[in-house]
Amino acid sequence: MKDPRSLRNFMIIHRPAVDEDEEDAMRPLDWGLIRRMFTYAADVRTRVRALLVLTLIRSIQLPALTWVVSLVIVGPIAHRHAAGIAAGVVGYAVLALFTDGLFHFRQRYALEIGETVVQNLRQAIFDHVQAMPMGFFNRVKLGRILGRVTSDVEALRIGIQDVFFVTAVQGGQMLFAAGIMAYCDVPLFLVVLAMAPLLWLMNRRFHGRLSHRSRATQASFSRITATIAESVNGIRVTQGFVREETNAGLFRSLLADHSRYSVALARTSAILQPLLELNSQFFVAVLLVFGGWRVSHGEMTLASLIEFFFLANLFFSPINVIGNQYNQALVAMAGAERVFRLLDTEPDWEEAPGIPDLPDPRPVRAGVEVEFRDVGFAYEAGRPVLSGVSFRAGAGQTVALVGHTGSGKSTVVGLVSKFYIPTAGSVLVDGMDLRSVSSRSLHRQMGMVPQQNFLFTGTVLDNIRLARPGATEAEVRDVVARLGCLDMVEALPRGLHTSLGERGAGLSQGQRQLVCFARAMIADPRLLILDEATSSIDGLTEARLQTALAELLKGRTSFVVAHRLSTIRGADLVLVMDGGRILESGTHQSLLSLNGHYARLHRQFARADAGP
């Protein structure tokens, strides 16, 4: 056995992160997060640069167009100069076409950049999650992971392709309009500048209320959709226990809540828009009063006041837009923070680069030797589920793990599979500590049938070949025949080519388990894990499997978690577990002769197998 200190060269242990229940719907602007978001647009870096240039040009174009219009009005139109009017119209048309053409490319590039970031982020999340050890999935809820990939990433998309560039355009438009107004008349520009914060503060206040009520409305709608999904998935239980009226009452209350939130949102929105209109009219009135006073005292020309009036509208109009975008930006920041928190989550442990593979000595020796040396394990610190577990399984032996639910059986096979690593002691395979060999090399020599069978969308053939994609259809058919189940497969509508829905929809529970058996067998494993593998198969089906299993298990080291006597009797070693410890170990007959814990379990199993 390797010195434990030397194992540090192969394993890196991290402190597991805690999955937080509270999530912020909004988060302050963080330039570090913004820069990190754009690193996922590296594939379209040229597009990003082009879009920044287009954004700058777009910011200039609208004030320029407005200025051209005002100059034409106070110049050629006021003086009835036909040639000047024609030149102004042509100039305006050319500039407008140029503006609209650039707007097309700005929109297109923004969409392409947003899509690239979303695609790269989703790929990064998928790759990161697939590489995480099982402890991560014990702590982090599936809904959280799905939320990161869907709604949070979509919030980032909106933040990049809409919020960032729209805000840049609107902000640039305000700056250029302000510059032209300052050029036209500084005192009147200062009056406009003094009014801008009032509109901004009012906008922020009402948008804060609007955002709060919008989130409440969205949350209530999420509860409605979740209830519908749960009711559909559990329709058999609902009808079986006559809960239709109870569920309908619950759903009515959820609808009433959603209606109340929606009405509150509509009322706030109905107040905001007229108020903004009133404010705009007030600012125009103030502008006309001050501007008219300056014109009447000869401090400003009427032409300049008209130009100023157009530009002031262009200056004030982005304030409402930026207010809306600011709320969206805060939502995008919260989504980005959650996404990057997931991507930054370190695994409980990871293998160091260059970790050696587990040698495969076949055909010299088929099975593996497995040894537990004083193994302890805890899913959560301070709450051990295994303590002082020690045993040895020789190559080609079958080990049966028995005990009540929660005794630690599945944890043992999880450690053998290196889905977890011990918090104390060592697990050895062929004399090598599992910490010192790569997981991939172990899993390539391992087959498993988990307690909860899982099939992917595809055909029966695809699911069986999952363990060995290069297997021919003839090889798959041979494995199914050796399992004694070829007639069951051929009875399916298209045999091995029968299409399956999500999680194997279209097959019975027993048929799904048989596909999982075939999938494990086609891998030709040295180590076989059967975790309650026959729990979903009726007695007749299991009887058909016993002869085939006995043949297929020859020469392979097998760990079997089971409650059925037919599976336990043939084991070379039976481990009786309770409370995370091994109470008894030996063969079926030797343990019966002790008349201890196993004997009592045996009587319970016998009664269960006998049925009522």
C-alpha positions as CSV (number, residue, x, y, z in Angstrom):
1,M,0.0,0.0,0.0
2,K,1.2,3.5,-0.8
3,D,2.2,5.9,2.0
4,P,-0.8,8.1,2.6
5,R,1.5,11.1,2.2
6,S,2.4,10.0,-1.3
7,L,-1.3,9.9,-2.2
8,R,-1.4,13.7,-2.1
9,N,0.4,13.6,-5.4
10,F,-2.7,12.0,-6.9
11,M,-5.7,13.6,-5.1
12,I,-6.6,17.3,-4.4
13,I,-9.1,17.7,-1.6
14,H,-11.3,20.8,-1.6
15,R,-13.7,22.1,0.9
16,P,-17.3,21.5,-0.4
17,A,-19.3,24.6,-1.0
18,V,-22.7,25.0,0.5
19,D,-25.7,25.3,-1.8
20,E,-27.4,28.6,-0.8
21,D,-31.2,28.6,-0.5
22,E,-31.4,32.4,-0.7
23,E,-30.9,33.9,-4.1
24,D,-30.8,37.6,-4.9
25,A,-33.1,38.6,-7.8
26,M,-30.9,41.6,-8.4
27,R,-27.3,42.5,-7.8
28,P,-25.3,45.8,-8.1
29,L,-23.3,46.4,-11.2
30,D,-19.9,44.6,-11.1
31,W,-17.4,45.4,-13.8
32,G,-15.5,42.2,-13.0
33,L,-18.5,40.1,-13.8
34,I,-19.1,42.1,-17.0
35,R,-15.6,41.6,-18.2
36,R,-15.9,37.9,-17.4
37,M,-19.1,37.6,-19.4
38,F,-17.4,39.0,-22.4
39,T,-14.6,36.4,-22.2
40,Y,-17.2,33.9,-23.4
41,A,-17.4,36.0,-26.6
42,A,-13.8,35.3,-27.5
43,D,-15.0,33.4,-30.6
44,V,-16.5,36.5,-32.0
45,R,-14.0,39.1,-30.8
46,T,-14.0,40.9,-34.2
47,R,-17.8,41.2,-34.0
48,V,-17.5,42.8,-30.5
49,R,-15.0,45.4,-31.7
50,A,-17.2,46.2,-34.7
51,L,-20.2,46.5,-32.5
52,L,-18.5,48.9,-30.2
53,V,-17.7,51.1,-33.2
54,L,-21.3,50.8,-34.5
55,T,-22.6,51.7,-31.0
56,L,-20.4,54.9,-31.0
57,I,-21.6,55.9,-34.5
58,R,-25.3,55.2,-33.6
59,S,-24.9,57.4,-30.5
60,I,-23.8,60.3,-32.8
61,Q,-26.3,59.7,-35.6
62,L,-29.6,60.5,-33.8
63,P,-28.4,63.8,-32.4
64,A,-26.9,64.6,-35.8
65,L,-30.2,63.8,-37.6
66,T,-32.2,66.0,-35.1
67,W,-29.7,68.8,-35.6
68,V,-30.0,68.6,-39.4
69,V,-33.8,68.7,-39.1
70,S,-33.7,71.8,-36.8
71,L,-31.2,73.5,-39.1
72,V,-33.4,72.9,-42.2
73,I,-36.5,74.3,-40.3
74,V,-34.9,77.5,-39.0
75,G,-32.9,77.9,-42.2
76,P,-34.3,77.1,-45.7
77,I,-37.8,76.5,-44.6
78,A,-38.0,79.7,-42.5
79,H,-36.6,81.6,-45.4
80,R,-38.5,79.7,-48.1
81,H,-35.4,78.7,-49.9
82,A,-36.4,75.9,-52.2
83,A,-32.9,74.7,-53.2
84,G,-31.9,74.7,-49.5
85,I,-35.0,72.7,-48.6
86,A,-34.3,70.1,-51.3
87,A,-30.6,69.8,-50.2
88,G,-31.7,69.4,-46.6
89,V,-34.2,66.7,-47.4
90,V,-31.7,64.8,-49.5
91,G,-29.1,65.1,-46.8
92,Y,-31.5,64.0,-44.2
93,A,-32.6,61.0,-46.3
94,V,-29.0,59.9,-47.0
95,L,-28.2,60.2,-43.3
96,A,-31.4,58.3,-42.3
97,L,-30.6,55.4,-44.7
98,F,-27.1,55.3,-43.4
99,T,-28.4,55.2,-39.8
100,D,-30.9,52.5,-40.5
101,G,-28.3,50.4,-42.3
102,L,-25.9,50.6,-39.4
103,F,-28.8,49.8,-37.0
104,H,-29.4,46.5,-38.9
105,F,-25.7,45.5,-38.4
106,R,-25.7,46.6,-34.7
107,Q,-28.8,44.5,-34.0
108,R,-27.4,41.5,-35.9
109,Y,-24.0,41.6,-34.2
110,A,-25.5,42.0,-30.8
111,L,-27.7,38.9,-31.3
112,E,-24.7,36.9,-32.6
113,I,-22.6,37.9,-29.6
114,G,-25.4,37.2,-27.2
115,E,-26.0,33.8,-28.7
116,T,-22.2,33.0,-28.6
117,V,-22.0,33.8,-25.0
118,V,-25.1,31.8,-24.1
119,Q,-23.8,28.8,-26.1
120,N,-20.3,28.9,-24.5
121,L,-21.7,29.4,-21.0
122,R,-24.1,26.5,-21.3
123,Q,-21.3,24.2,-22.7
124,A,-19.1,25.3,-19.8
125,I,-21.8,24.6,-17.2
126,F,-22.5,21.2,-18.8
127,D,-18.8,20.2,-18.8
128,H,-18.3,21.4,-15.3
129,V,-21.3,19.6,-13.9
130,Q,-20.5,16.4,-15.6
131,A,-17.0,16.4,-14.1
132,M,-18.3,16.9,-10.5
133,P,-18.2,14.0,-8.1
134,M,-21.4,12.6,-6.6
135,G,-21.1,14.6,-3.4
136,F,-21.9,17.7,-5.4
137,F,-25.2,16.3,-6.5
138,N,-26.1,15.4,-2.9
139,R,-25.8,19.0,-2.0
140,V,-27.0,20.9,-5.0
141,K,-30.6,20.7,-6.1
142,L,-31.3,19.7,-9.7
143,G,-33.6,22.7,-10.0
144,R,-30.7,25.0,-9.2
145,I,-28.6,23.5,-11.9
146,L,-31.4,23.8,-14.5
147,G,-32.1,27.4,-13.4
148,R,-28.4,28.3,-14.1
149,V,-28.5,26.8,-17.6
150,T,-31.9,28.3,-18.5
151,S,-33.2,31.4,-16.8
152,D,-29.9,32.7,-15.5
153,V,-28.1,32.3,-18.8
154,E,-31.0,33.9,-20.6
155,A,-30.7,36.9,-18.2
156,L,-27.1,37.2,-19.3
157,R,-28.1,37.1,-22.9
158,I,-30.5,40.0,-22.4
159,G,-27.8,41.8,-20.4
160,I,-25.3,41.5,-23.2
161,Q,-27.3,41.8,-26.4
162,D,-29.8,44.4,-25.2
163,V,-28.9,46.1,-21.9
164,F,-25.2,46.8,-22.5
165,F,-25.4,48.1,-26.0
166,V,-28.8,49.8,-25.8
167,T,-27.6,51.6,-22.6
168,A,-24.3,52.6,-24.4
169,V,-26.3,54.0,-27.4
170,Q,-28.8,55.9,-25.2
171,G,-26.0,57.2,-22.9
172,G,-24.0,58.3,-25.9
173,Q,-27.0,59.9,-27.4
174,M,-27.5,62.0,-24.2
175,L,-23.9,63.0,-24.2
176,F,-23.8,64.2,-27.8
177,A,-27.2,65.9,-27.5
178,A,-25.9,67.7,-24.3
179,G,-22.7,68.8,-26.2
180,I,-24.8,70.3,-29.0
181,M,-27.1,72.0,-26.5
182,A,-24.2,73.4,-24.6
183,Y,-22.8,74.7,-28.0
184,C,-26.1,76.4,-28.8
185,D,-26.8,78.0,-25.4
186,V,-24.9,77.3,-22.1
187,P,-27.4,79.0,-19.6
188,L,-30.4,77.1,-21.0
189,F,-28.4,73.9,-21.2
190,L,-27.7,74.3,-17.4
191,V,-31.4,74.6,-16.8
192,V,-32.0,71.3,-18.7
193,L,-29.2,69.7,-16.8
194,A,-30.7,70.6,-13.5
195,M,-34.0,69.0,-14.4
196,A,-32.5,65.7,-15.5
197,P,-31.8,64.3,-12.0
198,L,-35.4,64.9,-11.0
199,L,-36.7,62.8,-13.8
200,W,-34.1,60.1,-13.1
201,L,-34.9,59.8,-9.4
202,M,-38.6,59.6,-10.1
203,N,-38.0,57.0,-12.8
204,R,-35.8,54.9,-10.5
205,R,-38.4,55.1,-7.7
206,F,-41.3,53.8,-9.7
207,H,-39.2,51.3,-11.6
208,G,-38.1,49.9,-8.3
209,R,-41.7,49.3,-7.3
210,L,-42.5,48.0,-10.8
211,S,-39.5,45.6,-10.6
212,H,-40.5,44.3,-7.1
213,R,-44.1,43.6,-8.2
214,S,-42.9,42.1,-11.5
215,R,-40.7,39.6,-9.5
216,A,-43.7,38.7,-7.3
217,T,-45.9,38.1,-10.3
218,Q,-43.2,35.9,-11.9
219,A,-42.8,33.9,-8.7
220,S,-46.5,33.4,-8.4
221,F,-46.6,32.2,-12.0
222,S,-43.7,29.8,-11.4
223,R,-45.7,28.3,-8.5
224,I,-48.6,27.8,-10.9
225,T,-46.5,26.0,-13.6
226,A,-44.8,23.9,-10.9
227,T,-48.2,22.8,-9.5
228,I,-49.4,21.9,-13.0
229,A,-46.3,19.8,-13.7
230,E,-46.5,18.1,-10.3
231,S,-50.2,17.4,-10.8
232,V,-49.7,15.9,-14.2
233,N,-46.7,13.7,-13.1
234,G,-48.7,12.5,-10.0
235,I,-52.1,12.1,-11.7
236,R,-52.3,8.4,-10.7
237,V,-51.8,9.2,-7.1
238,T,-54.2,12.2,-7.3
239,Q,-57.0,10.1,-8.8
240,G,-56.1,7.0,-6.7
241,F,-56.5,8.9,-3.4
242,V,-59.4,11.1,-4.7
243,R,-57.5,14.4,-4.3
244,E,-59.0,16.1,-7.4
245,E,-61.0,18.6,-5.4
246,T,-58.2,19.3,-2.9
247,N,-55.7,19.9,-5.6
248,A,-58.3,22.1,-7.5
249,G,-58.7,24.2,-4.4
250,L,-55.0,24.7,-4.0
251,F,-54.7,25.6,-7.7
252,R,-57.5,28.2,-7.3
253,S,-55.7,29.8,-4.4
254,L,-52.5,30.0,-6.5
255,L,-54.5,31.6,-9.4
256,A,-56.0,34.1,-7.0
257,D,-52.5,35.1,-5.8
258,H,-51.2,35.4,-9.3
259,S,-54.2,37.6,-10.2
260,R,-53.7,39.8,-7.2
261,Y,-50.0,40.3,-8.1
262,S,-50.8,40.9,-11.7
263,V,-53.4,43.6,-10.9
264,A,-50.9,45.3,-8.6
265,L,-48.3,45.3,-11.3
266,A,-50.8,46.7,-13.8
267,R,-51.8,49.5,-11.4
268,T,-48.2,50.5,-10.8
269,S,-47.4,50.5,-14.5
270,A,-50.6,52.5,-15.2
271,I,-49.3,55.2,-12.8
272,L,-45.7,55.3,-14.2
273,Q,-46.4,56.0,-17.8
274,P,-48.8,59.0,-17.4
275,L,-46.5,60.4,-14.7
276,L,-43.5,60.3,-17.0
277,E,-45.6,61.9,-19.7
278,L,-46.6,64.7,-17.3
279,N,-43.0,65.2,-16.3
280,S,-41.9,65.5,-19.9
281,Q,-44.6,68.1,-20.5
282,F,-43.5,70.0,-17.4
283,F,-39.9,70.1,-18.5
284,V,-41.0,71.3,-22.0
285,A,-43.0,74.1,-20.3
286,V,-40.0,75.1,-18.1
287,L,-37.8,75.1,-21.2
288,L,-40.2,77.3,-23.1
289,V,-40.5,79.7,-20.2
290,F,-36.7,80.2,-19.8
291,G,-36.1,80.0,-23.5
292,G,-38.9,82.5,-24.3
293,W,-37.5,84.9,-21.7
294,R,-34.0,84.7,-23.2
295,V,-35.4,85.2,-26.8
296,S,-37.5,88.2,-25.7
297,H,-34.5,89.8,-24.1
298,G,-32.3,89.2,-27.1
299,E,-30.0,86.8,-25.4
300,M,-31.0,83.9,-27.7
301,T,-32.3,83.6,-31.2
302,L,-35.6,81.9,-32.0
303,A,-33.7,79.5,-34.3
304,S,-31.5,78.5,-31.5
305,L,-34.5,77.9,-29.2
306,I,-36.1,75.6,-31.9
307,E,-32.9,73.6,-32.2
308,F,-32.6,73.4,-28.5
309,F,-36.2,72.2,-28.2
310,F,-35.5,69.3,-30.5
311,L,-32.3,68.4,-28.8
312,A,-33.8,68.6,-25.3
313,N,-36.4,65.9,-26.3
314,L,-33.5,63.8,-27.5
315,F,-31.7,64.3,-24.2
316,F,-34.7,63.4,-22.0
317,S,-36.1,60.5,-23.9
318,P,-33.2,58.1,-23.1
319,I,-33.7,58.6,-19.3
320,N,-36.8,56.3,-19.3
321,V,-35.1,53.8,-21.5
322,I,-31.9,53.7,-19.4
323,G,-34.1,53.3,-16.3
324,N,-35.7,50.2,-17.8
325,Q,-32.4,48.8,-18.9
326,Y,-30.8,49.5,-15.5
327,N,-33.3,47.1,-13.8
328,Q,-32.6,44.5,-16.5
329,A,-28.9,45.0,-15.9
330,L,-29.3,44.3,-12.1
331,V,-31.2,41.1,-13.0
332,A,-28.4,40.1,-15.4
333,M,-25.8,40.8,-12.7
334,A,-27.7,38.5,-10.3
335,G,-27.9,35.8,-13.0
336,A,-24.2,36.2,-13.9
337,E,-23.2,35.9,-10.2
338,R,-25.2,32.7,-9.8
339,V,-23.8,31.2,-13.0
340,F,-20.2,32.0,-12.2
341,R,-20.7,30.8,-8.6
342,L,-21.7,27.4,-10.0
343,L,-18.7,27.4,-12.5
344,D,-16.4,28.4,-9.6
345,T,-17.6,25.6,-7.4
346,E,-14.7,23.3,-6.6
347,P,-15.3,19.5,-6.5
348,D,-15.0,17.8,-3.1
349,W,-11.9,16.2,-4.6
350,E,-10.3,15.9,-8.0
351,E,-7.5,13.8,-9.5
352,A,-4.2,15.4,-10.2
353,P,-2.9,15.6,-13.8
354,G,-1.0,12.5,-14.8
355,I,-2.7,10.2,-12.3
356,P,-1.9,6.6,-13.4
357,D,-4.5,4.2,-14.8
358,L,-5.7,1.0,-13.1
359,P,-3.9,-1.8,-15.0
360,D,-6.2,-4.3,-16.9
361,P,-4.5,-7.7,-16.6
362,R,-7.0,-9.6,-18.8
363,P,-7.0,-12.2,-20.1
364,V,-4.6,-13.4,-17.4
365,R,-7.0,-12.5,-14.6
366,A,-10.6,-11.3,-15.1
367,G,-11.8,-10.2,-11.7
368,V,-10.4,-7.6,-9.3
369,E,-9.4,-7.8,-5.7
370,V,-11.2,-5.3,-3.5
371,E,-10.1,-4.5,0.1
372,F,-11.6,-2.1,2.6
373,R,-9.2,-1.1,5.4
374,D,-10.9,0.6,8.3
375,V,-13.0,2.8,6.0
376,G,-15.0,5.6,7.3
377,F,-17.2,8.0,5.3
378,A,-19.5,11.0,5.8
379,Y,-21.6,12.8,3.3
380,E,-21.7,15.8,5.7
381,A,-18.9,16.7,8.1
382,G,-19.6,15.3,11.6
383,R,-22.3,12.9,10.5
384,P,-20.5,9.6,9.6
385,V,-22.5,7.0,7.6
386,L,-19.7,4.4,7.6
387,S,-17.2,3.6,10.5
388,G,-14.4,1.1,10.7
389,V,-15.5,-1.0,7.7
390,S,-12.9,-3.7,6.8
391,F,-13.2,-6.7,4.5
392,R,-11.5,-8.3,1.5
393,A,-13.1,-9.7,-1.7
394,G,-11.0,-12.0,-3.8
395,A,-10.9,-11.8,-7.6
396,G,-14.0,-13.3,-9.1
397,Q,-15.9,-13.4,-5.8
398,T,-19.5,-12.2,-5.3
399,V,-20.1,-10.1,-2.3
400,A,-23.7,-9.6,-1.0
401,L,-24.5,-6.6,1.1
402,V,-27.5,-7.0,3.3
403,G,-29.1,-4.8,5.9
404,H,-32.0,-2.4,6.6
405,T,-32.4,0.8,4.7
406,G,-29.8,3.3,5.7
407,S,-27.3,0.8,6.9
408,G,-24.6,1.9,4.5
409,K,-24.9,-0.7,1.7
410,S,-25.2,1.7,-1.2
411,T,-22.4,3.9,0.3
412,V,-20.0,0.9,0.2
413,V,-20.7,0.3,-3.5
414,G,-20.3,4.0,-4.1
415,L,-16.9,3.9,-2.6
416,V,-15.9,0.8,-4.6
417,S,-17.0,2.7,-7.7
418,K,-14.9,5.7,-6.7
419,F,-18.0,8.0,-6.9
420,Y,-16.8,9.1,-3.4
421,I,-13.5,8.8,-1.6
422,P,-13.2,7.7,2.1
423,T,-12.9,10.3,4.8
424,A,-11.0,7.7,6.8
425,G,-9.1,4.5,5.8
426,S,-8.5,3.2,2.3
427,V,-10.2,1.3,-0.5
428,L,-7.8,-0.9,-2.5
429,V,-8.4,-2.5,-5.9
430,D,-5.8,-5.0,-7.0
431,G,-3.6,-3.7,-4.2
432,M,-3.7,-0.1,-5.4
433,D,-5.4,2.7,-3.3
434,L,-8.3,4.1,-5.4
435,R,-7.0,7.5,-4.6
436,S,-3.9,6.7,-6.7
437,V,-5.7,5.5,-9.9
438,S,-7.8,7.4,-12.4
439,S,-11.6,7.1,-12.1
440,R,-11.9,6.7,-15.9
441,S,-9.7,3.6,-15.9
442,L,-11.7,2.0,-13.1
443,H,-15.0,2.8,-14.7
444,R,-13.8,1.3,-18.0
445,Q,-13.4,-2.0,-16.2
446,M,-16.7,-1.7,-14.3
447,G,-20.3,-2.4,-15.1
448,M,-23.2,-1.4,-12.9
449,V,-27.0,-1.7,-12.6
450,P,-28.2,1.1,-10.1
451,Q,-31.1,0.9,-7.9
452,Q,-33.0,3.5,-10.0
453,N,-32.7,2.4,-13.6
454,F,-32.1,5.2,-16.0
455,L,-32.5,5.0,-19.8
456,F,-31.8,7.8,-22.2
457,T,-34.0,8.9,-25.1
458,G,-33.2,6.8,-28.1
459,T,-33.6,3.1,-29.1
460,V,-33.2,0.0,-26.9
461,L,-30.0,-0.7,-28.9
462,D,-28.6,2.7,-28.2
463,N,-29.1,2.3,-24.5
464,I,-27.5,-1.1,-24.3
465,R,-24.5,0.0,-26.4
466,L,-24.0,3.0,-24.1
467,A,-21.3,1.1,-22.2
468,R,-19.5,0.0,-25.4
469,P,-20.6,2.1,-28.4
470,G,-18.6,0.0,-30.8
471,A,-20.5,-3.2,-30.0
472,T,-22.3,-4.7,-33.1
473,E,-26.0,-5.5,-33.1
474,A,-25.1,-9.2,-33.2
475,E,-23.0,-8.8,-30.0
476,V,-25.9,-7.0,-28.3
477,R,-28.3,-9.7,-29.4
478,D,-26.0,-12.4,-28.0
479,V,-25.8,-10.7,-24.6
480,V,-29.6,-10.4,-24.5
481,A,-29.9,-14.0,-25.4
482,R,-27.4,-15.1,-22.7
483,L,-29.6,-13.2,-20.2
484,G,-32.5,-15.3,-21.4
485,C,-34.5,-12.3,-22.4
486,L,-34.3,-12.2,-26.2
487,D,-37.9,-13.1,-26.6
488,M,-38.9,-10.1,-24.5
489,V,-36.9,-7.8,-26.6
490,E,-38.2,-9.3,-29.9
491,A,-41.7,-8.8,-28.6
492,L,-41.2,-5.0,-28.6
493,P,-42.7,-3.2,-31.6
494,R,-39.4,-2.9,-33.4
495,G,-37.2,-5.1,-31.3
496,L,-33.8,-3.6,-30.4
497,H,-34.7,-0.6,-32.6
498,T,-37.8,0.3,-30.5
499,S,-37.6,4.0,-29.7
500,L,-37.8,5.0,-26.0
501,G,-39.1,8.2,-24.5
502,E,-37.6,10.1,-21.6
503,R,-36.3,7.8,-18.8
504,G,-37.3,4.8,-20.9
505,A,-41.0,5.6,-21.4
506,G,-42.6,2.9,-23.4
507,L,-41.1,0.0,-21.4
508,S,-42.3,-1.6,-18.2
509,Q,-40.3,-1.3,-15.1
510,G,-39.0,-4.9,-15.5
511,Q,-38.1,-4.3,-19.1
512,R,-36.2,-1.2,-18.3
513,Q,-34.2,-3.1,-15.7
514,L,-33.4,-5.9,-18.2
515,V,-32.0,-3.3,-20.6
516,C,-29.8,-2.0,-17.7
517,F,-28.6,-5.6,-17.1
518,A,-27.7,-6.0,-20.8
519,R,-26.0,-2.6,-20.8
520,A,-23.8,-3.7,-17.9
521,M,-23.0,-7.1,-19.5
522,I,-22.0,-5.7,-22.9
523,A,-19.2,-3.8,-21.2
524,D,-17.6,-7.1,-20.2
525,P,-16.5,-5.7,-16.8
526,R,-14.0,-7.0,-14.3
527,L,-16.1,-5.4,-11.5
528,L,-19.8,-5.6,-11.5
529,I,-22.1,-3.5,-9.2
530,L,-25.7,-4.5,-8.7
531,D,-27.5,-2.1,-6.4
532,E,-31.0,-3.5,-5.7
533,A,-30.8,-4.6,-9.3
534,T,-33.7,-7.1,-9.1
535,S,-36.0,-4.9,-7.0
536,S,-38.0,-3.9,-10.1
537,I,-38.3,-7.4,-11.6
538,D,-41.0,-9.8,-10.8
539,G,-40.2,-13.3,-9.5
540,L,-40.8,-15.0,-12.9
541,T,-38.5,-12.6,-14.7
542,E,-35.8,-12.9,-12.0
543,A,-36.0,-16.7,-12.2
544,R,-35.2,-16.4,-15.9
545,L,-32.2,-14.3,-15.1
546,Q,-30.6,-16.4,-12.4
547,T,-29.0,-19.0,-14.7
548,A,-27.7,-16.3,-17.1
549,L,-26.4,-14.2,-14.3
550,A,-24.5,-17.1,-12.7
551,E,-22.8,-17.7,-16.1
552,L,-22.0,-14.0,-16.7
553,L,-20.7,-13.4,-13.1
554,K,-18.1,-16.1,-13.4
555,G,-14.6,-14.7,-13.2
556,R,-15.9,-11.2,-12.3
557,T,-15.9,-9.6,-8.9
558,S,-19.4,-8.6,-8.0
559,F,-21.0,-6.5,-5.3
560,V,-24.7,-7.1,-4.9
561,V,-27.0,-5.1,-2.8
562,A,-30.2,-7.1,-2.5
563,H,-33.1,-8.3,-0.3
564,R,-34.0,-11.4,-2.2
565,L,-32.7,-14.8,-1.0
566,S,-32.1,-16.0,-4.5
567,T,-29.4,-13.4,-4.9
568,I,-27.8,-13.7,-1.5
569,R,-27.5,-17.5,-1.2
570,G,-24.9,-17.9,-4.0
571,A,-22.6,-15.1,-2.7
572,D,-19.1,-16.0,-1.7
573,L,-19.2,-13.4,1.1
574,V,-22.2,-11.9,2.8
575,L,-21.7,-8.6,4.7
576,V,-24.4,-7.8,7.2
577,M,-24.5,-4.1,7.8
578,D,-26.3,-1.9,10.4
579,G,-25.6,1.7,11.3
580,G,-22.6,2.0,9.0
581,R,-20.8,-0.9,10.4
582,I,-20.3,-4.6,9.5
583,L,-22.0,-6.7,12.2
584,E,-21.4,-10.1,10.6
585,S,-19.6,-11.5,7.6
586,G,-19.3,-14.9,6.1
587,T,-21.1,-17.3,3.8
588,H,-24.9,-17.7,3.8
589,Q,-24.7,-21.0,5.6
590,S,-22.1,-19.9,8.2
591,L,-24.1,-16.8,9.1
592,L,-27.3,-18.8,9.4
593,S,-25.6,-21.1,11.9
594,L,-24.7,-18.1,14.1
595,N,-28.4,-17.5,14.5
596,G,-27.7,-13.8,14.9
597,H,-28.5,-10.6,13.0
598,Y,-28.3,-12.2,9.6
599,A,-30.6,-15.1,10.6
600,R,-33.2,-12.6,11.7
601,L,-32.9,-10.7,8.4
602,H,-33.1,-14.1,6.5
603,R,-36.4,-14.9,8.1
604,Q,-37.7,-11.5,7.1
605,F,-36.5,-11.9,3.5
606,A,-38.0,-15.4,3.5
607,R,-41.4,-14.1,4.5
608,A,-41.1,-11.2,1.9
609,D,-40.3,-13.7,-0.8
610,A,-43.1,-16.0,0.2
611,G,-45.6,-13.2,-0.1
612,P,-49.0,-13.0,1.7
